[in-house]
Amino acid sequence: MKTMCYRIGRTLQFAGLLTLPSAIWISHFDHNEKAAIGVLAGSFAVFVLGYFLARGTSKI
C-alpha cells in the first residue's frame, strides 16, 4: 500500500510537470488567458497533490 501511494504521488507530479508547458502554448498561440490560467492552476494542483502524497507515504 505504501509503495503504491508513493508511485501514484510521483506519477501525479510527473503529470503536473508535463501539462505545465501547455499553459504557455495556450496563452501564446490561442491568446486565451482564461484557459491558460485554468491549465496552469490545474497542473499546479495536480503537482502539489502528488507531492504531498509522495511525501506523506515516505514518512510512514
PDB file of N, CA, C and O in Angstrom:
ATOM      1  N   MET A   1       0.829  -1.194   0.000  1.00  0.00           N
ATOM      2  CA  MET A   1       0.000   0.000   0.000  1.00  0.00           C
ATOM      3  C   MET A   1       0.871   1.255   0.000  1.00  0.00           C
ATOM      4  O   MET A   1       0.589   2.223  -0.706  1.00  0.00           O
ATOM      5  N   LYS A   2       1.920   1.218   0.795  1.00  0.00           N
ATOM      6  CA  LYS A   2       2.791   2.385   0.908  1.00  0.00           C
ATOM      7  C   LYS A   2       3.490   2.683  -0.413  1.00  0.00           C
ATOM      8  O   LYS A   2       3.561   3.836  -0.838  1.00  0.00           O
ATOM      9  N   THR A   3       4.002   1.646  -1.057  1.00  0.00           N
ATOM     10  CA  THR A   3       4.711   1.877  -2.318  1.00  0.00           C
ATOM     11  C   THR A   3       3.741   2.271  -3.432  1.00  0.00           C
ATOM     12  O   THR A   3       4.111   3.025  -4.333  1.00  0.00           O
ATOM     13  N   MET A   4       2.510   1.773  -3.381  1.00  0.00           N
ATOM     14  CA  MET A   4       1.533   2.142  -4.398  1.00  0.00           C
ATOM     15  C   MET A   4       1.178   3.628  -4.282  1.00  0.00           C
ATOM     16  O   MET A   4       1.098   4.326  -5.293  1.00  0.00           O
ATOM     17  N   CYS A   5       0.968   4.105  -3.069  1.00  0.00           N
ATOM     18  CA  CYS A   5       0.662   5.524  -2.873  1.00  0.00           C
ATOM     19  C   CYS A   5       1.845   6.394  -3.271  1.00  0.00           C
ATOM     20  O   CYS A   5       1.663   7.473  -3.834  1.00  0.00           O
ATOM     21  N   TYR A   6       3.040   5.936  -2.984  1.00  0.00           N
ATOM     22  CA  TYR A   6       4.240   6.688  -3.366  1.00  0.00           C
ATOM     23  C   TYR A   6       4.343   6.793  -4.888  1.00  0.00           C
ATOM     24  O   TYR A   6       4.642   7.859  -5.425  1.00  0.00           O
ATOM     25  N   ARG A   7       4.094   5.679  -5.573  1.00  0.00           N
ATOM     26  CA  ARG A   7       4.164   5.696  -7.039  1.00  0.00           C
ATOM     27  C   ARG A   7       3.071   6.558  -7.648  1.00  0.00           C
ATOM     28  O   ARG A   7       3.310   7.248  -8.639  1.00  0.00           O
ATOM     29  N   ILE A   8       1.888   6.529  -7.078  1.00  0.00           N
ATOM     30  CA  ILE A   8       0.807   7.378  -7.561  1.00  0.00           C
ATOM     31  C   ILE A   8       1.176   8.848  -7.370  1.00  0.00           C
ATOM     32  O   ILE A   8       0.924   9.674  -8.248  1.00  0.00           O
ATOM     33  N   GLY A   9       1.768   9.170  -6.235  1.00  0.00           N
ATOM     34  CA  GLY A   9       2.202  10.544  -5.978  1.00  0.00           C
ATOM     35  C   GLY A   9       3.247  11.008  -6.973  1.00  0.00           C
ATOM     36  O   GLY A   9       3.171  12.127  -7.482  1.00  0.00           O
ATOM     37  N   ARG A  10       4.222  10.155  -7.254  1.00  0.00           N
ATOM     38  CA  ARG A  10       5.259  10.517  -8.231  1.00  0.00           C
ATOM     39  C   ARG A  10       4.686  10.635  -9.635  1.00  0.00           C
ATOM     40  O   ARG A  10       5.119  11.484 -10.414  1.00  0.00           O
ATOM     41  N   THR A  11       3.714   9.790  -9.964  1.00  0.00           N
ATOM     42  CA  THR A  11       3.076   9.866 -11.277  1.00  0.00           C
ATOM     43  C   THR A  11       2.288  11.162 -11.414  1.00  0.00           C
ATOM     44  O   THR A  11       2.298  11.785 -12.476  1.00  0.00           O
ATOM     45  N   LEU A  12       1.609  11.569 -10.350  1.00  0.00           N
ATOM     46  CA  LEU A  12       0.882  12.835 -10.386  1.00  0.00           C
ATOM     47  C   LEU A  12       1.836  14.013 -10.524  1.00  0.00           C
ATOM     48  O   LEU A  12       1.534  14.974 -11.232  1.00  0.00           O
ATOM     49  N   GLN A  13       2.978  13.950  -9.860  1.00  0.00           N
ATOM     50  CA  GLN A  13       3.970  15.010 -10.016  1.00  0.00           C
ATOM     51  C   GLN A  13       4.447  15.094 -11.458  1.00  0.00           C
ATOM     52  O   GLN A  13       4.566  16.184 -12.018  1.00  0.00           O
ATOM     53  N   PHE A  14       4.718  13.951 -12.049  1.00  0.00           N
ATOM     54  CA  PHE A  14       5.179  13.911 -13.432  1.00  0.00           C
ATOM     55  C   PHE A  14       4.116  14.460 -14.378  1.00  0.00           C
ATOM     56  O   PHE A  14       4.428  15.209 -15.304  1.00  0.00           O
ATOM     57  N   ALA A  15       2.862  14.087 -14.143  1.00  0.00           N
ATOM     58  CA  ALA A  15       1.770  14.578 -14.987  1.00  0.00           C
ATOM     59  C   ALA A  15       1.605  16.086 -14.854  1.00  0.00           C
ATOM     60  O   ALA A  15       1.350  16.777 -15.841  1.00  0.00           O
ATOM     61  N   GLY A  16       1.750  16.591 -13.642  1.00  0.00           N
ATOM     62  CA  GLY A  16       1.666  18.044 -13.443  1.00  0.00           C
ATOM     63  C   GLY A  16       2.766  18.786 -14.154  1.00  0.00           C
ATOM     64  O   GLY A  16       2.537  19.855 -14.719  1.00  0.00           O
ATOM     65  N   LEU A  17       3.961  18.229 -14.133  1.00  0.00           N
ATOM     66  CA  LEU A  17       5.074  18.872 -14.827  1.00  0.00           C
ATOM     67  C   LEU A  17       4.935  18.786 -16.341  1.00  0.00           C
ATOM     68  O   LEU A  17       5.373  19.690 -17.053  1.00  0.00           O
ATOM     69  N   LEU A  18       4.337  17.723 -16.838  1.00  0.00           N
ATOM     70  CA  LEU A  18       4.152  17.592 -18.287  1.00  0.00           C
ATOM     71  C   LEU A  18       3.095  18.553 -18.819  1.00  0.00           C
ATOM     72  O   LEU A  18       3.227  19.047 -19.939  1.00  0.00           O
ATOM     73  N   THR A  19       2.052  18.828 -18.043  1.00  0.00           N
ATOM     74  CA  THR A  19       0.985  19.699 -18.523  1.00  0.00           C
ATOM     75  C   THR A  19       1.286  21.181 -18.317  1.00  0.00           C
ATOM     76  O   THR A  19       0.595  22.026 -18.885  1.00  0.00           O
ATOM     77  N   LEU A  20       2.276  21.510 -17.538  1.00  0.00           N
ATOM     78  CA  LEU A  20       2.601  22.912 -17.272  1.00  0.00           C
ATOM     79  C   LEU A  20       2.943  23.702 -18.539  1.00  0.00           C
ATOM     80  O   LEU A  20       2.440  24.816 -18.687  1.00  0.00           O
ATOM     81  N   PRO A  21       3.760  23.196 -19.455  1.00  0.00           N
ATOM     82  CA  PRO A  21       4.050  23.977 -20.667  1.00  0.00           C
ATOM     83  C   PRO A  21       2.834  24.204 -21.569  1.00  0.00           C
ATOM     84  O   PRO A  21       2.855  25.094 -22.419  1.00  0.00           O
ATOM     85  N   SER A  22       1.793  23.420 -21.392  1.00  0.00           N
ATOM     86  CA  SER A  22       0.581  23.617 -22.191  1.00  0.00           C
ATOM     87  C   SER A  22      -0.044  24.984 -21.921  1.00  0.00           C
ATOM     88  O   SER A  22      -0.648  25.573 -22.817  1.00  0.00           O
ATOM     89  N   ALA A  23       0.093  25.487 -20.712  1.00  0.00           N
ATOM     90  CA  ALA A  23      -0.442  26.810 -20.393  1.00  0.00           C
ATOM     91  C   ALA A  23       0.280  27.888 -21.205  1.00  0.00           C
ATOM     92  O   ALA A  23      -0.342  28.851 -21.652  1.00  0.00           O
ATOM     93  N   ILE A  24       1.562  27.728 -21.389  1.00  0.00           N
ATOM     94  CA  ILE A  24       2.331  28.695 -22.179  1.00  0.00           C
ATOM     95  C   ILE A  24       1.901  28.631 -23.642  1.00  0.00           C
ATOM     96  O   ILE A  24       1.748  29.664 -24.294  1.00  0.00           O
ATOM     97  N   TRP A  25       1.706  27.414 -24.154  1.00  0.00           N
ATOM     98  CA  TRP A  25       1.284  27.262 -25.546  1.00  0.00           C
ATOM     99  C   TRP A  25      -0.102  27.868 -25.758  1.00  0.00           C
ATOM    100  O   TRP A  25      -0.342  28.532 -26.765  1.00  0.00           O
ATOM    101  N   ILE A  26      -1.000  27.644 -24.823  1.00  0.00           N
ATOM    102  CA  ILE A  26      -2.360  28.183 -24.954  1.00  0.00           C
ATOM    103  C   ILE A  26      -2.336  29.704 -24.951  1.00  0.00           C
ATOM    104  O   ILE A  26      -3.011  30.339 -25.762  1.00  0.00           O
ATOM    105  N   SER A  27      -1.569  30.285 -24.052  1.00  0.00           N
ATOM    106  CA  SER A  27      -1.543  31.743 -23.985  1.00  0.00           C
ATOM    107  C   SER A  27      -0.846  32.350 -25.192  1.00  0.00           C
ATOM    108  O   SER A  27      -1.214  33.439 -25.632  1.00  0.00           O
ATOM    109  N   HIS A  28       0.150  31.669 -25.730  1.00  0.00           N
ATOM    110  CA  HIS A  28       0.902  32.231 -26.849  1.00  0.00           C
ATOM    111  C   HIS A  28       0.177  32.075 -28.178  1.00  0.00           C
ATOM    112  O   HIS A  28       0.120  33.023 -28.962  1.00  0.00           O
ATOM    113  N   PHE A  29      -0.373  30.906 -28.444  1.00  0.00           N
ATOM    114  CA  PHE A  29      -0.958  30.652 -29.755  1.00  0.00           C
ATOM    115  C   PHE A  29      -2.465  30.920 -29.812  1.00  0.00           C
ATOM    116  O   PHE A  29      -2.957  31.423 -30.822  1.00  0.00           O
ATOM    117  N   ASP A  30      -3.192  30.600 -28.770  1.00  0.00           N
ATOM    118  CA  ASP A  30      -4.640  30.819 -28.786  1.00  0.00           C
ATOM    119  C   ASP A  30      -5.037  32.176 -28.214  1.00  0.00           C
ATOM    120  O   ASP A  30      -6.156  32.636 -28.439  1.00  0.00           O
ATOM    121  N   HIS A  31      -4.146  32.813 -27.489  1.00  0.00           N
ATOM    122  CA  HIS A  31      -4.414  34.105 -26.829  1.00  0.00           C
ATOM    123  C   HIS A  31      -5.655  34.013 -25.944  1.00  0.00           C
ATOM    124  O   HIS A  31      -6.489  34.917 -25.912  1.00  0.00           O
ATOM    125  N   ASN A  32      -5.750  32.886 -25.222  1.00  0.00           N
ATOM    126  CA  ASN A  32      -6.878  32.644 -24.340  1.00  0.00           C
ATOM    127  C   ASN A  32      -6.349  32.616 -22.901  1.00  0.00           C
ATOM    128  O   ASN A  32      -5.876  31.592 -22.411  1.00  0.00           O
ATOM    129  N   GLU A  33      -6.445  33.759 -22.254  1.00  0.00           N
ATOM    130  CA  GLU A  33      -5.871  33.895 -20.916  1.00  0.00           C
ATOM    131  C   GLU A  33      -6.616  33.062 -19.875  1.00  0.00           C
ATOM    132  O   GLU A  33      -5.996  32.498 -18.973  1.00  0.00           O
ATOM    133  N   LYS A  34      -7.918  32.983 -19.992  1.00  0.00           N
ATOM    134  CA  LYS A  34      -8.716  32.227 -19.029  1.00  0.00           C
ATOM    135  C   LYS A  34      -8.350  30.742 -19.061  1.00  0.00           C
ATOM    136  O   LYS A  34      -8.212  30.115 -18.010  1.00  0.00           O
ATOM    137  N   ALA A  35      -8.192  30.180 -20.253  1.00  0.00           N
ATOM    138  CA  ALA A  35      -7.827  28.769 -20.381  1.00  0.00           C
ATOM    139  C   ALA A  35      -6.397  28.528 -19.908  1.00  0.00           C
ATOM    140  O   ALA A  35      -6.112  27.500 -19.293  1.00  0.00           O
ATOM    141  N   ALA A  36      -5.504  29.461 -20.189  1.00  0.00           N
ATOM    142  CA  ALA A  36      -4.115  29.318 -19.765  1.00  0.00           C
ATOM    143  C   ALA A  36      -3.992  29.315 -18.242  1.00  0.00           C
ATOM    144  O   ALA A  36      -3.238  28.527 -17.672  1.00  0.00           O
ATOM    145  N   ILE A  37      -4.732  30.194 -17.601  1.00  0.00           N
ATOM    146  CA  ILE A  37      -4.707  30.236 -16.136  1.00  0.00           C
ATOM    147  C   ILE A  37      -5.329  28.974 -15.552  1.00  0.00           C
ATOM    148  O   ILE A  37      -4.856  28.460 -14.538  1.00  0.00           O
ATOM    149  N   GLY A  38      -6.376  28.478 -16.178  1.00  0.00           N
ATOM    150  CA  GLY A  38      -7.001  27.234 -15.716  1.00  0.00           C
ATOM    151  C   GLY A  38      -6.070  26.041 -15.819  1.00  0.00           C
ATOM    152  O   GLY A  38      -5.993  25.227 -14.900  1.00  0.00           O
ATOM    153  N   VAL A  39      -5.357  25.934 -16.944  1.00  0.00           N
ATOM    154  CA  VAL A  39      -4.404  24.839 -17.116  1.00  0.00           C
ATOM    155  C   VAL A  39      -3.242  24.988 -16.137  1.00  0.00           C
ATOM    156  O   VAL A  39      -2.785  24.000 -15.563  1.00  0.00           O
ATOM    157  N   LEU A  40      -2.767  26.207 -15.945  1.00  0.00           N
ATOM    158  CA  LEU A  40      -1.678  26.455 -15.004  1.00  0.00           C
ATOM    159  C   LEU A  40      -2.074  26.082 -13.575  1.00  0.00           C
ATOM    160  O   LEU A  40      -1.321  25.411 -12.870  1.00  0.00           O
ATOM    161  N   ALA A  41      -3.241  26.516 -13.163  1.00  0.00           N
ATOM    162  CA  ALA A  41      -3.716  26.199 -11.810  1.00  0.00           C
ATOM    163  C   ALA A  41      -3.976  24.707 -11.641  1.00  0.00           C
ATOM    164  O   ALA A  41      -3.672  24.135 -10.594  1.00  0.00           O
ATOM    165  N   GLY A  42      -4.532  24.084 -12.663  1.00  0.00           N
ATOM    166  CA  GLY A  42      -4.796  22.652 -12.596  1.00  0.00           C
ATOM    167  C   GLY A  42      -3.531  21.826 -12.523  1.00  0.00           C
ATOM    168  O   GLY A  42      -3.451  20.878 -11.742  1.00  0.00           O
ATOM    169  N   SER A  43      -2.531  22.179 -13.336  1.00  0.00           N
ATOM    170  CA  SER A  43      -1.278  21.427 -13.308  1.00  0.00           C
ATOM    171  C   SER A  43      -0.546  21.641 -11.986  1.00  0.00           C
ATOM    172  O   SER A  43       0.089  20.724 -11.467  1.00  0.00           O
ATOM    173  N   PHE A  44      -0.637  22.849 -11.446  1.00  0.00           N
ATOM    174  CA  PHE A  44      -0.019  23.099 -10.142  1.00  0.00           C
ATOM    175  C   PHE A  44      -0.724  22.302  -9.049  1.00  0.00           C
ATOM    176  O   PHE A  44      -0.066  21.760  -8.161  1.00  0.00           O
ATOM    177  N   ALA A  45      -2.046  22.225  -9.101  1.00  0.00           N
ATOM    178  CA  ALA A  45      -2.794  21.476  -8.088  1.00  0.00           C
ATOM    179  C   ALA A  45      -2.477  19.987  -8.160  1.00  0.00           C
ATOM    180  O   ALA A  45      -2.344  19.332  -7.127  1.00  0.00           O
ATOM    181  N   VAL A  46      -2.355  19.448  -9.372  1.00  0.00           N
ATOM    182  CA  VAL A  46      -2.013  18.027  -9.529  1.00  0.00           C
ATOM    183  C   VAL A  46      -0.604  17.770  -9.012  1.00  0.00           C
ATOM    184  O   VAL A  46      -0.364  16.755  -8.358  1.00  0.00           O
ATOM    185  N   PHE A  47       0.329  18.672  -9.293  1.00  0.00           N
ATOM    186  CA  PHE A  47       1.695  18.504  -8.812  1.00  0.00           C
ATOM    187  C   PHE A  47       1.751  18.544  -7.285  1.00  0.00           C
ATOM    188  O   PHE A  47       2.411  17.710  -6.665  1.00  0.00           O
ATOM    189  N   VAL A  48       1.072  19.495  -6.691  1.00  0.00           N
ATOM    190  CA  VAL A  48       1.082  19.624  -5.223  1.00  0.00           C
ATOM    191  C   VAL A  48       0.423  18.415  -4.572  1.00  0.00           C
ATOM    192  O   VAL A  48       0.901  17.929  -3.547  1.00  0.00           O
ATOM    193  N   LEU A  49      -0.667  17.924  -5.153  1.00  0.00           N
ATOM    194  CA  LEU A  49      -1.317  16.719  -4.627  1.00  0.00           C
ATOM    195  C   LEU A  49      -0.360  15.536  -4.667  1.00  0.00           C
ATOM    196  O   LEU A  49      -0.261  14.778  -3.702  1.00  0.00           O
ATOM    197  N   GLY A  50       0.337  15.381  -5.774  1.00  0.00           N
ATOM    198  CA  GLY A  50       1.319  14.302  -5.888  1.00  0.00           C
ATOM    199  C   GLY A  50       2.476  14.474  -4.936  1.00  0.00           C
ATOM    200  O   GLY A  50       2.986  13.495  -4.389  1.00  0.00           O
ATOM    201  N   TYR A  51       2.898  15.709  -4.732  1.00  0.00           N
ATOM    202  CA  TYR A  51       3.998  15.977  -3.804  1.00  0.00           C
ATOM    203  C   TYR A  51       3.634  15.554  -2.388  1.00  0.00           C
ATOM    204  O   TYR A  51       4.397  14.853  -1.724  1.00  0.00           O
ATOM    205  N   PHE A  52       2.468  15.983  -1.934  1.00  0.00           N
ATOM    206  CA  PHE A  52       2.076  15.646  -0.569  1.00  0.00           C
ATOM    207  C   PHE A  52       1.774  14.155  -0.410  1.00  0.00           C
ATOM    208  O   PHE A  52       2.001  13.586   0.658  1.00  0.00           O
ATOM    209  N   LEU A  53       1.269  13.532  -1.454  1.00  0.00           N
ATOM    210  CA  LEU A  53       1.020  12.092  -1.393  1.00  0.00           C
ATOM    211  C   LEU A  53       2.336  11.324  -1.306  1.00  0.00           C
ATOM    212  O   LEU A  53       2.456  10.391  -0.511  1.00  0.00           O
ATOM    213  N   ALA A  54       3.311  11.703  -2.107  1.00  0.00           N
ATOM    214  CA  ALA A  54       4.612  11.027  -2.075  1.00  0.00           C
ATOM    215  C   ALA A  54       5.356  11.324  -0.781  1.00  0.00           C
ATOM    216  O   ALA A  54       5.989  10.433  -0.214  1.00  0.00           O
ATOM    217  N   ARG A  55       5.290  12.540  -0.315  1.00  0.00           N
ATOM    218  CA  ARG A  55       5.981  12.916   0.916  1.00  0.00           C
ATOM    219  C   ARG A  55       5.345  12.277   2.138  1.00  0.00           C
ATOM    220  O   ARG A  55       6.037  11.853   3.064  1.00  0.00           O
ATOM    221  N   GLY A  56       4.020  12.211   2.132  1.00  0.00           N
ATOM    222  CA  GLY A  56       3.306  11.620   3.266  1.00  0.00           C
ATOM    223  C   GLY A  56       3.557  10.131   3.404  1.00  0.00           C
ATOM    224  O   GLY A  56       3.619   9.621   4.522  1.00  0.00           O
ATOM    225  N   THR A  57       3.703   9.430   2.306  1.00  0.00           N
ATOM    226  CA  THR A  57       3.945   7.994   2.385  1.00  0.00           C
ATOM    227  C   THR A  57       5.395   7.677   2.695  1.00  0.00           C
ATOM    228  O   THR A  57       5.696   6.583   3.172  1.00  0.00           O
ATOM    229  N   SER A  58       6.299   8.611   2.434  1.00  0.00           N
ATOM    230  CA  SER A  58       7.695   8.326   2.725  1.00  0.00           C
ATOM    231  C   SER A  58       7.991   8.463   4.214  1.00  0.00           C
ATOM    232  O   SER A  58       8.991   7.925   4.690  1.00  0.00           O
ATOM    233  N   LYS A  59       7.137   9.179   4.967  1.00  0.00           N
ATOM    234  CA  LYS A  59       7.357   9.360   6.402  1.00  0.00           C
ATOM    235  C   LYS A  59       6.705   8.283   7.244  1.00  0.00           C
ATOM    236  O   LYS A  59       6.945   8.208   8.449  1.00  0.00           O
ATOM    237  N   ILE A  60       5.876   7.442   6.623  1.00  0.00           N
ATOM    238  CA  ILE A  60       5.186   6.384   7.382  1.00  0.00           C
ATOM    239  C   ILE A  60       6.144   5.262   7.679  1.00  0.00           C
ATOM    240  O   ILE A  60       5.762   4.275   8.308  1.00  0.00           O
TER     241      ILE A  60
END
